[in-house]
Amino acid sequence: MRILIIGTGHVGSAARAALEASHDVIVASRSTTPAVDITDQASIQALFETVGTVDAVVTTVGKVPFKPLADLTRDDLEAGLAGKVLSQIDVVRIGLPYVTDGGSFTVTSGVLAREPIRTSAAASMANGALETYVMAAAPEMPRGIRLNAVSPSVLASSPQHHAAFAGFPR
C-alpha cells in the first residue's frame, strides 16, 4: 500500500514506524519534502498534486490552545476548530479524489474528547467535533473509502500531563 502520513510528531513518528516496514510510506509536514501546512487549503491541494494517488492517508496533526476556561476567547475557540478540526476535514475533502477505491482516511482526535482536564475546553471541543464529523461523514464516503478517527491515550512523551490522567496507559 502507498500511505501518506501527515505529521512528524510523536503520533506521526509512531505511525511511520509501524507502517514503513511493509508499505510505501510518504511523510509530509511543514518541515519535510514534500511540505504541507494543513491549515492552508492551497498547501493541501499542492501536496496531493505532488504525491498523486495513495491508498491511505493518516493525519496526526492539530493545534489547539490550552487555557483556563475564563481566559478562553472566541479567537482561541476558532483557532482550535481551525487547527484541529477543519484542517483535518480539509485533508479528507481535498484528498478524496487522490485516494484509491476502497482506500482510507484516518484522522487523529485525542483522549480529551472523553476525558477532559483543566485548561482543555478548546481541545476537548475540537476532539469531540472531529469524532462526531467522522461518525456522520463515514457512511457517505464514496467508492468504498473508509473514514476513521483514532484517539491516542496520554503520550509517554508528555510527562507534564501524566498526573492529570492517573490510571491511563502511556
C-alpha positions in Angstrom: 0.0 0.0 0.0 1.0 3.6 -0.6 0.3 5.6 2.5 0.6 9.3 3.1 1.2 10.3 6.8 0.8 13.9 7.6 2.6 14.8 10.7 6.1 14.1 12.1 5.5 14.5 15.9 5.1 11.7 18.4 2.0 10.1 16.9 3.1 10.6 13.3 6.5 9.0 14.1 4.8 6.0 15.7 2.6 5.6 12.7 5.5 5.7 10.4 7.5 3.2 12.4 4.5 0.8 12.4 3.9 1.1 8.7 7.1 1.7 6.8 8.5 -1.9 7.0 5.6 -3.3 4.9 4.3 -0.3 3.0 5.4 2.6 0.8 5.1 5.5 3.2 5.3 9.2 2.3 5.6 11.6 5.2 4.6 15.2 5.0 4.7 18.1 7.4 5.7 21.8 7.4 9.3 20.8 7.6 9.5 17.9 5.1 9.7 17.5 1.4 7.0 17.3 0.3 5.8 20.0 2.7 2.3 20.8 3.8 0.5 23.2 6.1 -2.9 21.6 6.6 -4.4 25.0 7.8 -3.9 26.2 4.2 -6.2 24.6 1.6 -3.8 25.5 -1.3 -1.0 23.7 0.5 -3.1 20.6 0.9 -4.0 20.7 -2.8 -0.4 21.1 -3.8 0.6 18.2 -1.6 -1.8 15.8 -3.2 -0.9 17.1 -6.7 2.8 16.3 -5.8 2.2 13.0 -4.2 -0.5 11.7 -6.5 -2.7 8.7 -5.8 -2.4 6.9 -2.5 -4.2 4.1 -0.8 -4.4 5.6 2.6 -4.0 9.0 4.3 -3.2 9.4 8.0 -3.3 12.8 9.7 -1.5 13.1 13.0 -1.5 16.9 13.4 -3.6 19.5 15.0 -3.0 22.6 17.2 -5.4 23.7 19.9 -4.9 26.3 22.7 -4.8 25.2 26.4 -6.1 27.9 28.7 -8.3 28.2 31.8 -11.9 28.5 30.7 -12.2 32.0 32.0 -9.3 33.1 29.7 -10.6 31.4 26.5 -11.6 33.8 23.8 -13.7 33.3 20.7 -10.4 33.6 18.8 -9.0 30.7 20.9 -12.0 28.5 20.1 -11.9 29.3 16.4 -8.2 28.6 16.4 -8.9 25.2 18.0 -11.5 24.4 15.4 -9.3 25.6 12.5 -6.1 23.9 13.8 -7.5 20.5 14.7 -10.9 20.0 13.1 -11.3 22.0 9.9 -7.7 21.3 8.9 -8.1 17.5 9.1 -11.5 17.7 7.4 -9.9 19.7 4.6 -7.3 16.9 4.1 -10.2 14.5 3.7 -12.3 16.8 1.5 -9.4 17.8 -0.8 -7.7 14.5 -0.8 -10.7 12.4 -1.7 -10.0 12.3 -5.4 -6.5 11.1 -4.7 -7.4 8.1 -2.6 -7.9 4.8 -4.4 -11.3 3.0 -4.4 -11.5 1.1 -1.1 -8.8 3.3 0.4 -8.9 5.1 3.7 -8.5 8.2 5.7 -7.6 8.2 9.4 -7.8 11.4 11.3 -6.4 11.8 14.9 -8.5 13.2 17.7 -7.5 12.5 21.3 -8.4 11.3 24.8 -9.6 14.8 25.7 -12.8 14.1 23.8 -13.9 11.8 26.6 -11.6 12.6 29.4 -11.2 16.4 29.7 -8.8 18.0 32.0 -8.5 21.6 33.4 -7.5 24.0 30.6 -8.6 21.6 27.9 -12.1 23.0 27.0 -10.9 24.1 23.5 -9.0 20.8 22.9 -11.9 18.7 24.2 -14.4 20.6 21.9 -12.1 20.1 18.9 -11.6 16.4 19.5 -15.3 15.8 20.1 -16.2 17.8 17.0 -13.8 15.8 14.8 -15.0 12.4 16.1 -18.6 13.5 15.5 -17.8 14.6 12.0 -16.2 11.2 11.3 -19.3 9.3 12.6 -21.6 11.4 10.3 -19.4 11.5 7.3 -18.1 7.9 7.2 -21.4 6.4 5.8 -21.4 8.9 3.0 -17.8 8.3 1.8 -17.8 7.3 -1.9 -16.1 4.5 -3.7 -15.8 2.3 -0.6 -13.4 4.7 1.0 -13.3 4.4 4.8 -13.0 7.3 7.2 -11.9 6.6 10.8 -10.8 8.6 13.8 -8.2 7.3 16.2 -7.8 8.7 19.7 -4.4 8.2 21.3 -4.2 7.9 25.0 -1.8 10.0 27.1 1.5 10.0 25.3 4.5 8.7 27.2 6.4 11.6 25.8 4.1 14.1 27.6 5.1 13.6 31.2 3.8 17.0 32.1 0.2 15.7 31.6 0.6 12.3 33.3 -0.7 13.4 36.7 -4.0 14.6 35.1 -4.6 11.1 33.6 -4.0 8.8 36.6 -4.6 5.2 35.6 -4.3 5.8 31.8 -1.7 3.7 29.9 1.2 5.6 28.4 
